[in-house]
């Protein structure tokens, strides 16, 4: 089963849109590992204790569940998922931005440390709802299983990589990776939409040309048949 999913995922690797749409997955994975591997250990646990790590993690999950429904309704009303993807990228961007800008000042935030967890929850809500809808829109039907296999692979690998390097790299380096991925998310999404529109126009144009050729062929056949009938009926 795993091999089958991997093969289906691999069939889409030549399509640039699968990589352009990966940014939300990669950002979510890196941001989650950044929170778990760095923020939890460096600030929350030290200031408030291990119990609050679990409490704030629960707040993240609850926030994600609530905003996923809200963002779904908003995207349906707007008729576009782009603005929600942009909001999600801003939430992910804000987490390392706070760490870098405030720095050691976070050591005095206390209960205010819940802010980055709520931001992570908002980003998670976008990942779990709108982002999955984007993949379904871009890769419908038989491509869906391969697309979602790619999505899961991207999140898992990014989380593992960031969590592994959390103990090796300084916070500035880890934060910079999350910042870069978050900043690139919406531009890459917009590029994926542009490529898909171009592809759709090319397919539509080819279909119109084929239909025109078939109509012309049919018309020519009818003309030949009419001429032949006229010649046969002439005295």
N, CA, C and O of each residue as an XYZ file, in Angstrom:
940
protein
N       0.834     -1.204      0.000
C       0.000      0.000      0.000
C       0.872      1.258      0.000
O       0.614      2.204     -0.744
N       1.909      1.254      0.847
C       2.808      2.406      0.900
C       3.501      2.615     -0.436
O       3.627      3.743     -0.913
N       3.955      1.504     -1.040
C       4.637      1.592     -2.335
C       3.704      2.141     -3.394
O       4.112      2.937     -4.239
N       2.441      1.712     -3.348
C       1.464      2.202     -4.317
C       1.241      3.701     -4.197
O       1.165      4.407     -5.202
N       1.137      4.183     -2.961
C       0.955      5.612     -2.745
C       2.184      6.403     -3.191
O       2.071      7.483     -3.771
N       3.359      5.839     -2.908
C       4.595      6.514     -3.313
C       4.682      6.626     -4.834
O       5.105      7.653     -5.363
N       4.283      5.578     -5.525
C       4.317      5.602     -6.991
C       3.316      6.620     -7.539
O       3.605      7.330     -8.502
N       2.148      6.684     -6.922
C       1.158      7.672     -7.352
C       1.643      9.091     -7.084
O       1.392     10.002     -7.873
N       2.337      9.270     -5.971
C       2.904     10.587     -5.668
C       3.964     10.957     -6.691
O       4.030     12.098     -7.147
N       4.792      9.982     -7.048
C       5.894     10.240     -7.979
C       5.412     10.615     -9.368
O       6.116     11.309    -10.101
N       4.216     10.164     -9.740
C       3.702     10.490    -11.073
C       3.454     11.981    -11.240
O       3.357     12.471    -12.365
N       3.350     12.701    -10.141
C       3.065     14.145    -10.209
C       4.318     15.006    -10.063
O       4.229     16.232    -10.129
N       5.466     14.397     -9.869
C       6.668     15.176     -9.575
C       7.139     16.009    -10.759
O       7.877     16.977    -10.576
N       6.727     15.651    -11.961
C       7.105     16.450    -13.121
C       6.222     17.692    -13.286
O       6.545     18.600    -14.052
N       5.123     17.714    -12.566
C       4.209     18.854    -12.632
C       4.708     19.932    -11.663
O       4.736     19.700    -10.454
N       5.099     21.098    -12.168
C       5.644     22.123    -11.263
C       4.642     22.621    -10.232
O       5.044     23.135     -9.188
N       3.351     22.482    -10.498
C       2.362     22.984     -9.545
C       2.395     22.216     -8.220
O       2.068     22.777     -7.174
N       2.787     20.941     -8.255
C       2.829     20.172     -7.007
C       3.890     20.731     -6.074
O       3.758     20.628     -4.854
N       4.938     21.320     -6.628
C       5.994     21.923     -5.822
C       5.653     23.357     -5.450
O       5.981     23.808     -4.352
N       5.006     24.070     -6.344
C       4.595     25.444     -6.032
C       3.564     25.464     -4.904
O       3.551     26.376     -4.078
N       2.700     24.447     -4.879
C       1.685     24.373     -3.827
C       2.217     23.779     -2.528
O       1.507     23.747     -1.523
N       3.453     23.313     -2.543
C       4.023     22.648     -1.361
C       4.376     23.618     -0.244
O       4.612     23.196      0.888
N       4.416     24.908     -0.545
C       4.939     25.859      0.445
C       4.123     25.905      1.721
O       4.695     26.020      2.805
N       2.792     25.817      1.627
C       1.987     25.799      2.850
C       2.309     24.569      3.677
O       2.405     24.650      4.902
N       2.477     23.424      3.014
C       2.828     22.187      3.730
C       4.201     22.303      4.396
O       4.366     21.958      5.567
N       5.174     22.790      3.638
C       6.527     22.913      4.180
C       6.571     23.915      5.327
O       7.225     23.678      6.343
N       5.875     25.032      5.159
C       5.863     26.055      6.210
C       5.200     25.527      7.471
O       5.691     25.740      8.580
N       4.073     24.831      7.291
C       3.393     24.254      8.454
C       4.307     23.269      9.183
O       4.402     23.301     10.410
N       4.974     22.401      8.434
C       5.859     21.418      9.051
C       7.012     22.057      9.800
O       7.307     21.681     10.934
N       7.670     23.033      9.164
C       8.799     23.704      9.815
C       8.331     24.529     11.011
O       8.994     24.547     12.048
N       7.192     25.214     10.873
C       6.694     26.036     11.977
C       6.305     25.168     13.169
O       6.573     25.529     14.315
N       5.672     24.022     12.901
C       5.285     23.123     13.990
C       6.518     22.603     14.724
O       6.543     22.556     15.954
N       7.538     22.215     13.962
C       8.775     21.725     14.591
C       9.492     22.851     15.332
O      10.084     22.620     16.386
N       9.441     24.060     14.792
C      10.060     25.217     15.445
C       9.396     25.483     16.794
O      10.068     25.776     17.783
N       8.059     25.376     16.817
C       7.334     25.569     18.070
C       7.669     24.456     19.061
O       7.965     24.719     20.227
N       7.619     23.207     18.585
C       7.836     22.065     19.488
C       9.284     21.939     19.947
O       9.562     21.631     21.106
N      10.205     22.186     19.005
C      11.606     21.969     19.326
C      12.318     23.156     19.950
O      13.337     22.996     20.622
N      11.771     24.363     19.723
C      12.477     25.540     20.237
C      11.632     26.353     21.222
O      12.052     26.559     22.361
N      10.465     26.812     20.811
C       9.652     27.685     21.670
C       9.239     26.951     22.945
O       9.327     27.506     24.041
N       8.788     25.705     22.802
C       8.387     24.941     23.992
C       9.517     24.838     25.008
O       9.340     25.126     26.192
N      10.687     24.418     24.517
C      11.813     24.156     25.429
C      12.465     25.426     25.955
O      12.867     25.485     27.117
N      12.570     26.448     25.098
C      13.328     27.640     25.469
C      12.532     28.653     26.280
O      13.106     29.411     27.062
N      11.228     28.673     26.101
C      10.432     29.709     26.762
C       9.287     29.162     27.613
O       9.239     29.412     28.817
N       8.376     28.424     27.006
C       7.163     28.017     27.719
C       7.472     27.115     28.912
O       6.996     27.368     30.018
N       8.258     26.072     28.696
C       8.553     25.134     29.774
C       9.340     25.799     30.891
O       9.104     25.530     32.069
N      10.270     26.662     30.523
C      11.108     27.319     31.530
C      10.309     28.298     32.377
O      10.525     28.394     33.585
N       9.387     29.025     31.752
C       8.657     30.062     32.478
C       7.419     29.532     33.203
O       7.130     29.931     34.331
N       6.691     28.625     32.538
C       5.390     28.235     33.061
C       5.297     26.773     33.468
O       4.358     26.379     34.159
N       6.260     25.970     33.046
C       6.241     24.562     33.400
C       5.720     23.690     32.265
O       5.117     24.181     31.311
N       5.963     22.395     32.387
C       5.606     21.447     31.328
C       4.100     21.371     31.111
O       3.651     21.113     29.994
N       3.310     21.593     32.168
C       1.852     21.509     32.022
C       1.337     22.527     31.013
O       0.406     22.248     30.258
N       1.947     23.705     31.004
C       1.475     24.744     30.080
C       1.897     24.469     28.640
O       1.284     24.992     27.709
N       2.919     23.667     28.447
C       3.254     23.244     27.086
C       2.076     22.470     26.508
O       1.664     22.707     25.372
N       1.538     21.545     27.293
C       0.373     20.785     26.853
C      -0.863     21.651     26.714
O      -1.646     21.476     25.780
N      -1.042     22.585     27.636
C      -2.206     23.473     27.580
C      -2.166     24.347     26.327
O      -3.175     24.490     25.636
N      -1.025     24.921     26.041
C      -0.900     25.775     24.859
C      -1.026     24.961     23.570
O      -1.562     25.443     22.572
N      -0.528     23.722     23.601
C      -0.680     22.852     22.426
C      -2.157     22.560     22.170
O      -2.597     22.497     21.021
N      -2.912     22.383     23.245
C      -4.355     22.178     23.106
C      -5.018     23.422     22.538
O      -5.927     23.328     21.713
N      -4.561     24.587     22.981
C      -5.099     25.840     22.442
C      -4.826     25.953     20.947
O      -5.663     26.452     20.194
N      -3.648     25.487     20.517
C      -3.312     25.490     19.096
C      -4.292     24.615     18.313
O      -4.806     25.025     17.272
N      -4.546     23.406     18.823
C      -5.441     22.474     18.132
C      -6.869     23.012     18.074
O      -7.531     22.912     17.042
N      -7.344     23.585     19.188
C      -8.701     24.131     19.215
C      -8.839     25.323     18.264
O      -9.840     25.458     17.561
N      -7.830     26.172     18.255
C      -7.845     27.317     17.342
C      -7.891     26.844     15.894
O      -8.638     27.384     15.079
N      -7.088     25.833     15.583
C      -7.082     25.296     14.229
C      -8.432     24.753     13.831
O      -8.879     24.967     12.704
N      -9.101     24.045     14.750
C     -10.412     23.473     14.446
C     -11.456     24.554     14.203
O     -12.286     24.439     13.301
N     -11.407     25.603     15.016
C     -12.393     26.681     14.869
C     -12.181     27.471     13.585
O     -13.122     27.688     12.821
N     -10.936     27.903     13.348
C     -10.693     28.767     12.188
C     -10.790     27.998     10.877
O     -11.056     28.596      9.835
N     -10.579     26.671     10.909
C     -10.693     25.908      9.663
C     -12.111     26.006      9.113
O     -12.298     26.139      7.903
N     -13.113     25.941      9.990
C     -14.503     26.096      9.557
C     -14.783     27.529      9.114
O     -15.456     27.762      8.110
N     -14.257     28.482      9.876
C     -14.477     29.885      9.530
C     -13.838     30.237      8.193
O     -14.461     30.892      7.357
N     -12.603     29.805      7.992
C     -11.909     30.096      6.737
C     -12.578     29.400      5.555
O     -12.614     29.940      4.449
N     -13.106     28.200      5.794
C     -13.825     27.508      4.723
C     -15.039     28.296      4.275
O     -15.301     28.416      3.078
N     -15.784     28.837      5.236
C     -16.963     29.628      4.900
C     -16.583     30.915      4.174
O     -17.249     31.321      3.222
N     -15.507     31.550      4.632
C     -15.057     32.797      3.999
C     -14.595     32.553      2.568
O     -14.917     33.331      1.670
N     -13.845     31.481      2.350
C     -13.357     31.199      0.997
C     -14.499     30.887      0.045
O     -14.449     31.249     -1.131
N     -15.542     30.209      0.554
C     -16.716     29.943     -0.296
C     -17.449     31.231     -0.638
O     -17.918     31.404     -1.762
N     -17.546     32.126      0.324
C     -18.216     33.400      0.071
C     -17.424     34.249     -0.918
O     -18.001     34.894     -1.793
N     -16.099     34.246     -0.775
C     -15.255     35.034     -1.676
C     -15.126     34.390     -3.052
O     -14.840     35.066     -4.040
N     -15.338     33.079     -3.104
C     -15.155     32.366     -4.360
C     -13.697     32.169     -4.712
O     -13.363     31.900     -5.866
N     -12.822     32.302     -3.718
C     -11.385     32.156     -3.942
C     -10.708     31.724     -2.650
O     -11.057     32.191     -1.566
N      -9.738     30.830     -2.779
C      -8.981     30.383     -1.612
C      -7.702     31.191     -1.410
O      -7.050     31.067     -0.373
N      -7.340     32.012     -2.384
C      -6.106     32.778     -2.318
C      -5.972     33.646     -1.079
O      -4.929     33.598     -0.427
N      -6.993     34.449     -0.719
C      -6.862     35.305      0.465
C      -6.620     34.510      1.753
O      -5.903     34.967      2.642
N      -7.221     33.319      1.848
C      -7.030     32.504      3.052
C      -5.618     31.937      3.096
O      -5.005     31.875      4.162
N      -5.101     31.523      1.945
C      -3.709     31.063      1.888
C      -2.770     32.187      2.323
O      -1.786     31.949      3.023
N      -3.082     33.411      1.904
C      -2.262     34.566      2.282
C      -2.311     34.801      3.794
O      -1.282     35.065      4.417
N      -3.500     34.706      4.379
C      -3.636     34.890      5.828
C      -2.843     33.827      6.577
O      -2.157     34.127      7.554
N      -2.941     32.589      6.115
C      -2.185     31.515      6.760
C      -0.689     31.758      6.713
O       0.016     31.524      7.694
N      -0.204     32.229      5.570
C       1.234     32.503      5.450
C       1.661     33.634      6.384
O       2.764     33.604      6.929
N       0.795     34.627      6.570
C       1.106     35.717      7.497
C       1.203     35.215      8.942
O       2.068     35.645      9.704
N       0.303     34.304      9.300
C       0.340     33.748     10.663
C       1.641     32.983     10.898
O       2.287     33.141     11.934
N       2.014     32.158      9.931
C       3.272     31.415     10.062
C       4.468     32.369     10.084
O       5.428     32.148     10.822
N       4.408     33.422      9.279
C       5.500     34.394      9.210
C       5.667     35.108     10.550
O       6.784     35.416     10.964
N       4.544     35.367     11.221
C       4.589     36.143     12.465
C       5.291     35.402     13.597
O       5.863     36.034     14.484
N       5.255     34.071     13.580
C       5.847     33.302     14.685
C       7.353     33.520     14.788
O       7.826     33.952     15.840
N       8.126     33.239     13.738
C       9.574     33.507     13.859
C       9.887     34.988     13.917
O      10.903     35.385     14.487
N       9.012     35.824     13.322
C       9.247     37.264     13.388
C       9.211     37.742     14.839
O      10.033     38.564     15.244
N       8.262     37.228     15.618
C       8.177     37.583     17.038
C       9.428     37.125     17.779
O       9.990     37.867     18.584
N       9.861     35.895     17.501
C      11.044     35.358     18.178
C      12.273     36.194     17.876
O      13.081     36.467     18.763
N      12.414     36.602     16.614
C      13.594     37.377     16.229
C      13.528     38.813     16.746
O      14.529     39.344     17.228
N      12.362     39.442     16.650
C      12.239     40.848     17.032
C      12.252     41.033     18.549
O      12.866     41.970     19.060
N      11.578     40.145     19.259
C      11.506     40.276     20.717
C      12.735     39.654     21.375
O      13.235     40.161     22.379
N      13.218     38.552     20.802
C      14.429     37.913     21.323
C      14.282     37.451     22.752
O      13.298     36.800     23.105
N      15.256     37.787     23.575
C      15.241     37.357     24.978
C      14.124     38.015     25.770
O      13.837     37.617     26.899
N      13.494     39.022     25.177
C      12.356     39.646     25.850
C      11.209     38.677     26.058
O      10.343     38.908     26.901
N      11.198     37.586     25.288
C      10.163     36.565     25.472
C      10.263     35.888     26.833
O       9.309     35.260     27.292
N      11.408     36.016     27.468
C      11.583     35.411     28.796
C      10.692     36.048     29.848
O      10.529     35.498     30.937
N      10.114     37.202     29.535
C       9.226     37.868     30.495
C       7.773     37.891     30.024
O       6.943     38.576     30.621
N       7.460     37.159     28.975
C       6.096     37.188     28.433
C       5.111     36.398     29.292
O       3.931     36.743     29.337
N       5.562     35.362     29.965
C       4.661     34.571     30.804
C       3.496     33.998     30.009
O       3.694     33.305     29.011
N       2.273     34.295     30.463
C       1.083     33.762     29.800
C       0.909     34.343     28.396
O       0.170     33.793     27.580
N       1.580     35.437     28.125
C       1.521     36.016     26.792
C       2.149     35.132     25.730
O       1.979     35.370     24.534
N       2.878     34.108     26.170
C       3.486     33.173     25.227
C       2.451     32.386     24.436
O       2.785     31.694     23.474
N       1.191     32.497     24.848
C       0.149     31.788     24.095
C      -0.030     32.372     22.696
O      -0.590     31.718     21.816
N       0.447     33.609     22.488
C       0.261     34.280     21.189
C       0.830     33.470     20.026
O       0.099     33.213     19.069
N       2.102     33.054     20.060
C       2.595     32.255     18.928
C       1.857     30.930     18.754
O       1.769     30.416     17.639
N       1.331     30.376     19.833
C       0.561     29.134     19.721
C      -0.766     29.386     19.007
O      -1.221     28.551     18.225
N      -1.379     30.524     19.274
C      -2.624     30.872     18.580
C      -2.354     31.147     17.102
O      -3.154     30.781     16.241
N      -1.235     31.787     16.814
C      -0.854     32.016     15.411
C      -0.618     30.681     14.695
O      -1.021     30.499     13.546
N       0.041     29.757     15.394
C       0.251     28.432     14.823
C      -1.087     27.734     14.583
O      -1.254     27.021     13.594
N      -2.027     27.942     15.483
C      -3.355     27.361     15.318
C      -4.075     27.905     14.098
O      -4.733     27.159     13.373
N      -3.950     29.210     13.873
C      -4.579     29.812     12.683
C      -3.946     29.262     11.405
O      -4.641     28.929     10.445
N      -2.617     29.173     11.412
C      -1.941     28.593     10.252
C      -2.319     27.138     10.046
O      -2.488     26.681      8.916
N      -2.451     26.418     11.147
C      -2.854     25.008     11.063
C      -4.252     24.879     10.482
O      -4.525     23.958      9.713
N      -5.137     25.796     10.846
C      -6.494     25.771     10.300
C      -6.498     25.937      8.794
O      -7.284     25.297      8.095
N      -5.622     26.797      8.291
C      -5.503     26.975      6.839
C      -4.950     25.711      6.195
O      -5.430     25.280      5.147
N      -3.947     25.124      6.820
C      -3.350     23.898      6.283
C      -4.383     22.772      6.217
O      -4.450     22.051      5.222
N      -5.186     22.620      7.270
C      -6.089     21.478      7.355
C      -7.348     21.640      6.520
O      -8.005     20.647      6.209
N      -7.701     22.855      6.152
C      -8.944     23.042      5.394
C      -8.685     23.615      4.001
O      -8.800     22.905      3.002
N      -8.342     24.880      3.941
C      -8.193     25.558      2.656
C      -7.098     24.946      1.803
O      -7.278     24.758      0.600
N      -5.966     24.635      2.415
C      -4.854     24.073      1.657
C      -5.233     22.733      1.026
O      -4.885     22.472     -0.125
N      -5.935     21.891      1.763
C      -6.364     20.614      1.212
C      -7.375     20.815      0.091
O      -7.403     20.058     -0.880
N      -8.206     21.849      0.238
C      -9.135     22.173     -0.839
C      -8.408     22.617     -2.101
O      -8.829     22.304     -3.215
N      -7.310     23.350     -1.916
C      -6.498     23.783     -3.063
C      -5.943     22.574     -3.805
O      -5.990     22.518     -5.034
N      -5.419     21.608     -3.058
C      -4.883     20.397     -3.695
C      -5.981     19.641     -4.437
O      -5.752     19.111     -5.524
N      -7.171     19.595     -3.844
C      -8.280     18.910     -4.501
C      -8.692     19.630     -5.783
O      -9.058     18.987     -6.766
N      -8.633     20.960     -5.774
C      -8.987     21.740     -6.968
C      -7.982     21.521     -8.094
O      -8.360     21.364     -9.255
N      -6.721     21.514     -7.743
C      -5.659     21.400     -8.745
C      -5.497     19.973     -9.275
O      -5.111     19.764    -10.426
N      -5.800     18.992     -8.408
C      -5.570     17.596     -8.788
C      -6.829     16.771     -8.508
O      -6.873     16.006     -7.544
N      -7.837     16.928     -9.342
C      -9.093     16.193     -9.127
C      -9.012     14.752     -9.631
O      -8.050     14.353    -10.288
N     -10.040     13.994     -9.305
C     -10.184     12.658     -9.854
C      -9.051     11.717     -9.496
O      -8.678     11.580     -8.331
N      -8.508     11.069    -10.521
C      -7.486     10.044    -10.322
C      -6.185     10.608     -9.756
O      -5.390      9.865     -9.181
N      -5.960     11.911     -9.913
C      -4.723     12.525     -9.412
C      -4.778     12.844     -7.920
O      -3.749     13.130     -7.308
N      -5.968     12.795     -7.336
C      -6.145     13.254     -5.956
C      -5.304     12.461     -4.961
O      -4.663     13.045     -4.087
N      -5.302     11.139     -5.089
C      -4.565     10.310     -4.125
C      -3.071     10.623     -4.161
O      -2.434     10.736     -3.113
N      -2.514     10.761     -5.357
C      -1.109     11.103     -5.478
C      -0.803     12.489     -4.935
O       0.246     12.707     -4.330
N      -1.725     13.433     -5.152
C      -1.528     14.798     -4.667
C      -1.509     14.842     -3.144
O      -0.657     15.507     -2.555
N      -2.437     14.141     -2.501
C      -2.483     14.161     -1.041
C      -1.345     13.344     -0.434
O      -0.913     13.619      0.685
N      -0.864     12.348     -1.159
C       0.332     11.627     -0.697
C       1.535     12.558     -0.701
O       2.350     12.530      0.221
N       1.648     13.383     -1.740
C       2.718     14.379     -1.786
C       2.588     15.374     -0.649
O       3.580     15.738     -0.018
N       1.376     15.810     -0.388
C       1.136     16.782      0.678
C       1.590     16.238      2.030
O       2.270     16.932      2.785
N       1.215     14.999      2.332
C       1.614     14.393      3.604
C       3.123     14.202      3.674
O       3.732     14.421      4.721
N       3.725     13.795      2.567
C       5.173     13.600      2.533
C       5.901     14.916      2.792
O       6.886     14.942      3.530
N       5.431     15.998      2.198
C       6.066     17.301      2.364
C       6.014     17.776      3.816
O       7.002     18.284      4.345
N       4.864     17.607      4.450
C       4.726     18.019      5.851
C       5.615     17.178      6.753
O       6.317     17.708      7.614
N       5.583     15.868      6.554
C       6.349     14.959      7.414
C       7.848     15.213      7.310
O       8.548     15.268      8.321
N       8.332     15.367      6.089
C       9.772     15.591      5.901
C      10.205     16.942      6.470
O      11.251     17.036      7.111
N       9.414     17.979      6.243
C       9.794     19.303      6.746
C       9.802     19.328      8.269
O      10.684     19.935      8.877
N       8.819     18.666      8.891
C       8.780     18.607     10.353
C      10.002     17.874     10.889
O      10.651     18.330     11.830
N      10.310     16.728     10.276
C      11.444     15.920     10.748
C      12.759     16.665     10.584
O      13.606     16.642     11.477
N      12.930     17.321      9.451
C      14.184     18.038      9.189
C      14.369     19.182     10.188
O      15.441     19.342     10.772
N      13.315     19.971     10.374
C      13.415     21.109     11.294
C      13.611     20.636     12.727
O      14.413     21.213     13.462
N      12.890     19.594     13.136
C      13.025     19.104     14.509
C      14.434     18.583     14.759
O      14.993     18.780     15.838
N      15.007     17.915     13.758
C      16.365     17.387     13.895
C      17.379     18.513     14.056
O      18.288     18.430     14.882
N      17.214     19.573     13.253
C      18.182     20.665     13.286
C      17.941     21.654     14.427
O      18.744     22.562     14.641
N      16.836     21.479     15.158
C      16.541     22.387     16.272
C      17.642     22.379     17.322
O      17.905     23.397     17.962
N      18.283     21.230     17.497
C      19.334     21.122     18.507
C      20.720     21.462     17.948
O      21.698     21.521     18.693
N      20.794     21.685     16.637
C      22.087     21.922     16.004
C      22.267     23.359     15.524
O      23.379     23.887     15.538
N      21.175     23.988     15.099
C      21.264     25.323     14.522
C      20.786     26.378     15.509
O      19.943     26.084     16.357
N      21.303     27.594     15.420
C      20.814     28.684     16.286
C      19.398     29.082     15.903
O      18.934     28.807     14.797
N      18.730     29.729     16.831
C      17.333     30.082     16.575
C      17.188     30.998     15.369
O      16.182     30.946     14.662
N      18.193     31.835     15.134
C      18.122     32.751     13.998
C      18.036     31.992     12.677
O      17.301     32.393     11.775
N      18.782     30.900     12.561
C      18.777     30.107     11.329
C      17.443     29.401     11.146
O      16.878     29.405     10.052
N      16.934     28.791     12.220
C      15.646     28.109     12.131
C      14.524     29.092     11.821
O      13.651     28.811     10.999
N      14.552     30.242     12.480
C      13.524     31.253     12.245
C      13.594     31.763     10.814
O      12.565     32.017     10.190
N      14.811     31.913     10.295
C      14.967     32.414      8.929
C      14.366     31.450      7.912
O      13.800     31.885      6.909
N      14.482     30.143      8.160
C      13.899     29.154      7.246
C      12.381     29.292      7.228
O      11.770     29.312      6.159
N      11.773     29.386      8.410
C      10.311     29.526      8.471
C       9.874     30.830      7.832
O       8.867     30.862      7.124
N      10.615     31.913      8.070
C      10.295     33.200      7.454
C      10.332     33.110      5.935
O       9.430     33.599      5.255
N      11.373     32.486      5.409
C      11.526     32.388      3.954
C      10.405     31.561      3.334
O       9.849     31.937      2.302
N      10.073     30.433      3.963
C       9.007     29.579      3.435
C       7.661     30.296      3.485
O       6.883     30.240      2.533
N       7.395     30.968      4.601
C       6.123     31.685      4.733
C       6.016     32.818      3.715
O       4.956     33.039      3.130
N       7.125     33.534      3.508
C       7.119     34.646      2.551
C       6.903     34.165      1.126
O       6.324     34.880      0.308
N       7.363     32.958      0.824
C       7.247     32.433     -0.539
C       5.910     31.749     -0.802
O       5.591     31.452     -1.954
N       5.125     31.494      0.239
C       3.905     30.694      0.089
C       2.908     31.297     -0.893
O       2.504     30.633     -1.847
N       2.511     32.535     -0.672
C       1.473     33.105     -1.539
C       1.976     33.369     -2.960
O       1.253     33.062     -3.909
N       3.185     33.925     -3.157
C       3.670     34.080     -4.536
C       3.714     32.755     -5.299
O       3.397     32.719     -6.488
N       4.100     31.675     -4.634
C       4.142     30.372     -5.307
C       2.740     29.872     -5.614
O       2.513     29.260     -6.657
N       1.813     30.124     -4.728
C       0.411     29.761     -4.992
C      -0.119     30.518     -6.205
O      -0.783     29.943     -7.067
N       0.183     31.816     -6.264
C      -0.258     32.629     -7.402
C       0.359     32.135     -8.705
O      -0.307     32.122     -9.740
N       1.622     31.730     -8.662
C       2.280     31.197     -9.849
C       1.651     29.872    -10.279
O       1.497     29.610    -11.472
N       1.291     29.046     -9.308
C       0.623     27.776     -9.634
C      -0.709     28.035    -10.337
O      -1.051     27.342    -11.295
N      -1.449     29.014     -9.873
C      -2.719     29.351    -10.528
C      -2.486     29.874    -11.940
O      -3.249     29.565    -12.855
N      -1.441     30.660    -12.114
C      -1.141     31.191    -13.443
C      -0.797     30.059    -14.409
O      -1.275     30.038    -15.543
N       0.024     29.131    -13.962
C       0.387     28.001    -14.815
C      -0.826     27.149    -15.153
O      -0.944     26.657    -16.275
N      -1.720     26.973    -14.203
C      -2.904     26.162    -14.463
C      -3.846     26.858    -15.448
O      -4.473     26.204    -16.282
N      -3.942     28.188    -15.348
C      -4.777     28.924    -16.315
C      -4.203     28.797    -17.720
O      -4.943     28.600    -18.684
N      -2.870     28.912    -17.833
C      -2.229     28.774    -19.143
C      -2.478     27.381    -19.704
O      -2.798     27.227    -20.883
N      -2.329     26.367    -18.854
C      -2.552     24.992    -19.280
C      -3.992     24.779    -19.722
O      -4.244     24.104    -20.720
N      -4.939     25.354    -18.982
C      -6.354     25.207    -19.328
C      -6.666     25.862    -20.666
O      -7.437     25.326    -21.462
N      -6.058     27.039    -20.914
C      -6.275     27.725    -22.187
C      -5.708     26.920    -23.348
O      -6.313     26.847    -24.417
N      -4.540     26.315    -23.132
C      -3.930     25.508    -24.186
C      -4.797     24.297    -24.503
O      -4.991     23.950    -25.669
N      -5.318     23.652    -23.454
C      -6.183     22.488    -23.664
C      -7.469     22.900    -24.365
O      -7.944     22.212    -25.268
N      -8.032     24.038    -23.937
C      -9.256     24.536    -24.553
C      -9.026     24.904    -26.015
O      -9.863     24.623    -26.874
N      -7.877     25.540    -26.292
C      -7.557     25.915    -27.665
C      -7.384     24.704    -28.549
O      -7.841     24.686    -29.692
N      -6.712     23.671    -28.010
C      -6.527     22.446    -28.786
C      -7.850     21.760    -29.058
O      -8.066     21.211    -30.139
N      -8.741     21.795    -28.067
C     -10.060     21.185    -28.245
C     -10.864     21.931    -29.299
O     -11.571     21.316    -30.097
N     -10.756     23.272    -29.301
C     -11.484     24.072    -30.289
C     -10.966     23.805    -31.701
O     -11.740     23.724    -32.655
N      -9.637     23.671    -31.820
C      -9.051     23.381    -33.128
C      -9.524     22.025    -33.641
O      -9.871     21.879    -34.813
N      -9.535     21.031    -32.745
C      -9.992     19.693    -33.122
C     -11.447     19.708    -33.543
O     -11.823     19.079    -34.532
N     -12.280     20.442    -32.776
C     -13.701     20.534    -33.104
C     -13.900     21.222    -34.448
O     -14.756     20.834    -35.243
N     -13.083     22.260    -34.685
C     -13.183     22.977    -35.956
C     -12.798     22.098    -37.120
O     -13.439     22.123    -38.171
N     -11.743     21.315    -36.929
C     -11.308     20.421    -38.005
C     -12.360     19.354    -38.278
O     -12.619     19.005    -39.430
N     -12.971     18.835    -37.198
C     -14.006     17.830    -37.383
C     -15.226     18.424    -38.085
O     -15.822     17.778    -38.947
N     -15.598     19.645    -37.721
C     -16.740     20.301    -38.358
C     -16.455     20.575    -39.818
O     -17.317     20.397    -40.679
N     -15.208     21.019    -40.093
C     -14.833     21.296    -41.486
C     -14.850     20.021    -42.312
O     -15.290     20.019    -43.462
N     -14.363     18.925    -41.710
C     -14.352     17.642    -42.406
C     -15.761     17.162    -42.684
O     -16.055     16.642    -43.760
N     -16.636     17.343    -41.695
C     -18.034     16.939    -41.864
C     -18.714     17.764    -42.936
O     -19.470     17.245    -43.758
N     -18.428     19.082    -42.914
C     -19.014     19.984    -43.913
C     -18.538     19.644    -45.319
O     -19.320     19.669    -46.269
N     -17.251     19.325    -45.446
C     -16.712     18.965    -46.757
C     -17.347     17.684    -47.265
O     -17.656     17.567    -48.451
N     -17.543     16.720    -46.368
C     -18.169     15.464    -46.743
C     -19.591     15.669    -47.212
O     -20.043     15.040    -48.169
N     -20.303     16.573    -46.515
C     -21.686     16.859    -46.899
C     -21.739     17.548    -48.253
O     -22.633     17.279    -49.056
N     -20.763     18.456    -48.513
C     -20.733     19.143    -49.801
C     -20.476     18.156    -50.936
O     -21.117     18.230    -51.984
N     -19.533     17.225    -50.726
C     -19.220     16.237    -51.732
C     -20.413     15.342    -52.007
O     -20.706     15.002    -53.153
N     -21.106     14.961    -50.918
C     -22.275     14.115    -51.075
C     -23.394     14.834    -51.823
O     -24.091     14.235    -52.642
N     -23.560     16.130    -51.531
C     -24.607     16.904    -52.194
C     -24.284     17.058    -53.691
O     -25.171     16.958    -54.539
N     -22.996     17.303    -54.000
C     -22.582     17.451    -55.395
C     -22.804     16.156    -56.162
O     -23.272     16.161    -57.301
N     -22.457     15.038    -55.510
C     -22.624     13.741    -56.131
C     -24.095     13.441    -56.381
O     -24.447     12.883    -57.421
N     -24.940     13.800    -55.454
C     -26.372     13.554    -55.595
C     -26.933     14.413    -56.731
O     -27.774     13.961    -57.508
N     -26.453     15.665    -56.815
C     -26.934     16.565    -57.861
C     -26.565     16.039    -59.228
O     -27.360     16.107    -60.165
N     -25.311     15.494    -59.345
C     -24.855     14.968    -60.618
C     -25.632     13.737    -61.024
O     -25.877     13.524    -62.211
N     -26.019     12.931    -60.070
C     -26.735     11.696    -60.345
C     -28.153     11.997    -60.814
O     -28.676     11.292    -61.677
N     -28.774     13.015    -60.269
C     -30.173     13.353    -60.591
C     -30.289     14.203    -61.852
O     -31.392     14.394    -62.364
N     -29.149     14.724    -62.371
C     -29.236     15.572    -63.551
C     -29.615     14.738    -64.791
O     -29.111     13.620    -64.898
N     -30.501     15.211    -65.779
C     -30.908     14.456    -66.953
C     -29.764     14.277    -67.936
O     -29.942     13.659    -68.985
